[in-house]
Amino acid sequence: MASPRHLDLGRLGELIAAQFLSRRGARIEGRNVRSGRGEIDLVALIDGRRVAVEVKSARRASGTDPRENLDDHKLDMVRRTAAGLDPPIHRIDLITVVLDGEGAAVRWLRDVV
């Protein structure tokens, strides 16, 4: 695996989110899962349910809240992509990752759709 220094912000955020979920008992079933024309960042088994996880990342210095990058169009794309997966997705979650020189602040928002 590439060192975190060599990953772009999005890939690093996905890696951190996957580790975050795994430490909380989730099993990551897929990363960058494609269905039709869409892609889901992570598919995880959480408490016996398949969950699509959209990951949004930002650097603290940018002053941007990563949730602002999840607009209605992106949510609709994730919803349509999840609907095309088998076995089915039970819910869609959002994980935000904000990075700075000290590390990462991770926030998990369940059932965003």
N, C-alpha and C positions, 0 to 999 in steps of 0.2 A: 504494500500500500504506500502511496505517496505520503510524504510528510505533510502535516497540516499547513506548513509554510508554502507548499507548492499547490495547494488546492485553491480554487476560486471561492469567493464568499458563499455562493449558493451551495456548492458541494461540501464545504466545510460545515455550513449550517445543517445540512442533511446528515452528515456524519455525527455531529453533536446531538442532534435530535434522536437519531437511532440509538446512540449510546444512552441517552437520557431515558428513553422508553424501555430499553433492555434492562437497565438498572432497576426499573419499577415493575419488572416481571413480564413485560411484553415480549413476544417473539416476532422479530422482523421477518416477514415472509417475502418481501420484495422491495427493491429500490428502483426508482424511475420506471415504474410499471406502465406500459403502454397498452392502450385499448382504443381502437379507432384512430382518431387524430389527436387524442389527448394523452396526458401523462400524469401519473400520481407519484409524488415524491417518495412516499413510503406506504407500504401496506403492512399492517401489523395485526397480530392476534393479541387482543387485550381482553382479559376476563372472558375468554371463550368466544369473543366476537371479532369478526374481521373489520378493521377500521382503516379507512383511507386517511392519510395524514399529509396535509399540505404544510410545507416548511417555508417560512419567510425569514430572511436574515438581513441584518443591517449592522453597520459599524456605529458605535455610540457617538463618535465624532461627527457623524453625518446629521445627527439630531432627528433622524427619521424613525418613526414608529413602524416596525415591519408590518403591522396589521393594515396599515394604509395601502400596502401593495397587494392586498387581497380584495379586489373589486368584484362587483357582481358578475362581470364577464368571466373572470378566472374561476369564481365559485361555480358558475354554471358549467364551465368546461370540466372541472373536477367532478361535479355531480354526474354529468353525462359519461365521463370516462369510468367512474365507479359503477354506473348502471350496466356497463358492458362487461364487467368482470364476473367470473364464475369460479368458485362459489361467490355468493353475493357479499357486498359490503353492507354492514349494518349502520355505520355512521361515518361522518367526516369530521375530523379534528384538525385544528391548526396548532402548530408549534412555532413560536417566534424565538429567534436567537439573536441577541444583541451582543456584539463582540467589542472588547476594548483591550487595552494592554494588560489588564488584570485577569481576563478570562472571558467567560460567556454567561450572560443572564438568559435563562430559558424559561419560557412561559407556555403552558399547555392549556389550550382552550378546547373543551370537548363539545362535540355536536354543534358545529358552527353553521350547519345548513339545516 
